[in-house]
Each structure stands twice: as structure tokens, then as C-alpha cells.
Amino acid sequence: MTEKNNTSYPKDKIKVLLLENISETAVRQIRDAGYTDVRKLSGALSEEQLIEAVRNVHLLGIRSKTQITPRVLEAANKLQAIGCFCIGVNQVSLKSATQHGVAVFNAPYSNTRSVAELVIGASVMLIRRIVDKNKAAHEGVWMKEAKGSYELRGKTLGIIGYGNIGTQVSVLAEAIGMKVRFYDIVTRLPLGNAEAVKSLKDLVSQSDIVTLHVPETSQTKNLISRSLLKYFRKGAILINYARGEVVDLEALSKAIRDEHLSGAAIDVFPWEPEKNGDAFTSPMQNLPNVILTPHIGGSTEEAQQNIGVDVSLKMLQYLDMGISIGSHTVPELSLPPQEGTHRILHIHRNVPGVLSEINTELSKNKINILAQYLKTNEEIGYVVLDVDKKLSGKAAQLLKNVKETIKVRLLY
């Protein structure tokens, strides 16, 4: 269903807006699918700028900086899908997107390896105190010493959040001879010789290095707090390549200055500049054996290409075939094509009686339904109907008049 003439709408009329310098891989994939009106911008936009930019846009691609608020979604009069070319979707108001019938996709697995490798790399740099030795060498000071410098082999790595990235880190850590302990609020099957622990206090008290791989939620905000830091082993190292709000940086800064912790690597911050070159401040600046990076855990050429392919493919499958697998808002449906039919997509508020009204209206007008699919969530229902080609235009019009309708689209 990727040929130019397989949809009932002219593909050159579909507007695509990609922000934050999304990979050229995504641009090529969208254009190869027949969509020629693709606009790409290098940076994020403010809310007011977005409100202007999204009018008449059908597909919107963003990364982690762009905030999709209810006001933005209200202004997006033709928006069908948002692609988050990153791991998370917390920059999008999912509730509002659901209410507007806008599908939201992301790439939860595509930069897993990039982040995992960087965690191991940071672990080597910090446990060998390379950060301080590098700084001294640049300043003309020779610091050739073994004191406070260790191997990773035989050390214990504590992983908080044993999901996609956490498990990859686990495998890599074991491969170089580390012991692995992990804590997760969900029961997870250990890989290799990794062992689950029952509490955060148990994990941090047993670990030489602690690495975080959790989402940003109300439960994880300041997960690494002043009180929890007291349970860390003296001389331990903390790595946060997860989300900025997860660590109390003031408390961590004090733990480094007091030499309770021997080092840290921080890639994500509670507040981050909007674009390259902007001023940046953090309590973690100018501390010994601390690596600070500008949210580049997943920023490799390979990861960005993988994300570009993954998210753009999901958006195109939704636009061209109605397939909503991977959506955080529109209920997930995987749909086979039906020969000799036209396909109509109907999104409605999830209240009793809508499906019955759809079928009644089509039946009254002698419109035969050749295939029908329905999936709901708490907010909305998603119905896909394959109907007779000769009557599809009339059917689409009838569906627009069904009570509780949010969005109707004649696909092909």
C-alpha cells in the first residue's frame, strides 16, 4: 500500500513537518512513499510558533525538545499523526492527542544499543578517574598514578529499571566480567547471571556503579534523593542517562563534594537549553570526576537512522493503511488489505451505541460492510470499515454524522 496511487487522496497535497533536525533517513522514506511536501526544520519551536506551523499539517515529526500542548493540538486542524523520533512521548499531551484522534508514535527500542554502550564507556572513564587525569593533562599537569583507579571486572553494577536499555547494559556488563544486580517495579526475567533485588536501598548498598533506566513519572521524580544517597556505598558512581527529573542534582552534588560518591555521569537534566549554543548551568558543573553531556545518550548516526526508519514507517502505515500498531493514543489495530473495497477510518468517543449506530446507518442505506475492525481504549474507539467501492463516498459522509464522531477519513 505504498504506491502513489493507492490512496484516495493526492499524496502531493499531504503536508509533512519535521522539526529538530530529524534524520534524513526519515525524509527519504517519506518522500519515497510518494509524499513530496516535506518541510524540515533544524530546531524546536515554541508553543506560539507551533500553533502557526501545524495548521494544515497532516504528519508532524518531533524529538524531545518540542512540547505538544493541548493548544497546539487544538490548532492542528488536519493532523493525523505525530511521530516522536526518540524513546519517550512525555513531550506530547497524550490525553489531548487522544481526544483529537491523533495517533502518536515513537521508537522505544531504536537507540537502545547507543545508550547501553555509552553507559559502559562512562563506567570505564569514571572508575579509572580518566576525567580528572584528562583535565590535568590539558592544563599541563602530569598525574600518572594508580591510586583510586580500578578495573570494572569483578565490580557490581546496579541497574535501576530493567527494561530495553537496562537489559542491554546488563548483557554488556557481564561480558566484561561485572556482577549485575537490578531493581524494577515490574517482575523481570534476569538475563545471564543478573540477580533481582527487593528494594532500591538493597541495590545501591550492594553496587559499585548505579545506572538509571527509568521513565519520568510522578513516582520516579527525585528517585535518587538525599535520603537514598546515604545508602550508596562510599566511593560509588552514579550514571543517569534516563530522565532529568529522576535525580536530585543538588543532593548528588553534595555527595560528590563530601566524597561519599567518587563520580557521576549525567546526560539528562531537569532543565535543558532549547538549542545548541544556549547557556547551560547545573549544580554538577566543576566537580571532580564528573562527566556532563548534552542529552546525547542516543545520539549516534546508527540510532538516528534506526529511529528515522522506525517512526516514519509507523506513521506511513497509519496514513496509508490505517495500521495503528505502536500508537499511544489511537487503539492498536493491524489490518490486512481488502481487494475490491474502499477503506474508511472512524474515530469516536468511546461511549455505548456508536458501533450500533454506524451499522444501522450503513444498513439503512444498503451499504454492504465487507470487513469491520474495532478497538477501543478508555477515551476513544477506532473502527475500520472496508465497504463497496461504489458507495464509499456516501458511507464516509454518513459516518461523519454519527454522534460522538471525532474524525473520519476515507483511506482508499
PyMOL commands that set and color helices and strands:
alter all, ss='L'
color gray80, all
select helices_A, chain A and resi 4-6+11-13+24-32+47-53+70-75+94-99+112-127+130-138+164-175+200-206+226-229+244-246+249-257+301-321+354-364+389-400
alter helices_A, ss='H'
color red, helices_A
select strands_A, chain A and resi 15-18+37-40+59-62+81-84+103-105+156-160+179-183+195-196+209-212+236-240+261-266+290-292+341-349+369-376+380-388+405-410
alter strands_A, ss='S'
color yellow, strands_A
deselect
rebuild
show_as cartoon
